[in-house]
Amino acid sequence: MTRRDEHLDVLVRHLGAAYYQALHGDGSVADVTKALEKVAEAEGDGAQETAPAAPAAPGKPGRTGRWRVGDVMTTKVVSVTRHSDYHDIARLLHEHHLTAVPVITPEGRVAGVVSEADLLRKQELHESGDREPSWLLRPTDRTKADAKTAEGLMTAPAVTIGPDALLGTAARLMSARHVKRLPVVAEDGKLVGIVSRTDLLRVFLRPDADIEAEVLAVLTDIVLADPAQVQVSVHNGSVTLAGRLDTEEQIASALRLTGAVDGVVGVRSKLHAPRSENWPGAGYHIPA
């Protein structure tokens, strides 16, 4: 490694640390801006030396980086049109073991979603019709109960998400809106897939070797000057970090960064810092 390479390596580490701390409220945007300016100045001395590496294709086995909805979504989507009738929708839900289907316009955009709950409004009305006066029923319940096609049955507008959204974003949206599946739409609004709660769990099926490699890469990029400082082992998604770092702050950063890697179930620390052999972080365990 040349002196310039060593200098750039140090700058990139500072940039990564500043960016990470800003994300977690421990730093400022100004710190990140200054680090960016320093990197830009250094690269200006010889920007033609190397070409930027091409980004890894998403969704491939052994991929690294934050997983996104597009990596786990189902692209073969069972859908209906506004004119699909009640019987056909019920049949599709039953045959494909689904809880909901998107309603698609002729242009391929999502007009709404018909769920099991929407279909059951008719049954609820039948069972309560003799006991409850019609004025007690909500207008939407009455409309759905009387509807015969997806046009009247669907819930609109649909809750959708983009393929570039992080899995955590999709999980929070599902929880907040009380849905089990999200239509995935492109920037033009057209349907490109669908993601379910089960799909979001696929990230936790990553091979331990892939997780180990990504944890080591993340730590090397931001915390470690020498990869040999820390030994990383993974068993069923649980990561153990062992070795010695320079400061307690580095140990805390290593634990947080490891816990943020997709597919990590939990993190156990066997790390220690010089003159801090009894630091409480040793043996510390955090969930992912």
Secondary structure as UniProt FT lines:
FT   HELIX           3..23
FT   TURN            24..25
FT   HELIX           29..43
FT   TURN            44..45
FT   TURN            47..48
FT   TURN            58..59
FT   TURN            61..62
FT   HELIX           69..72
FT   TURN            82..83
FT   HELIX           86..95
FT   TURN            96..97
FT   STRAND          100..104
FT   TURN            106..107
FT   STRAND          109..115
FT   HELIX           116..128
FT   TURN            129..131
FT   HELIX           134..136
FT   HELIX           139..146
FT   HELIX           150..153
FT   TURN            163..164
FT   HELIX           167..177
FT   STRAND          181..185
FT   TURN            187..188
FT   STRAND          190..196
FT   HELIX           197..200
FT   HELIX           201..205
FT   HELIX           208..222
FT   HELIX           227..229
FT   STRAND          230..235
FT   TURN            236..237
FT   STRAND          238..244
FT   HELIX           248..259
FT   TURN            262..263
FT   STRAND          266..273
FT   TURN            274..275
FT   TURN            277..278
FT   TURN            280..283
FT   STRAND          285..287
//
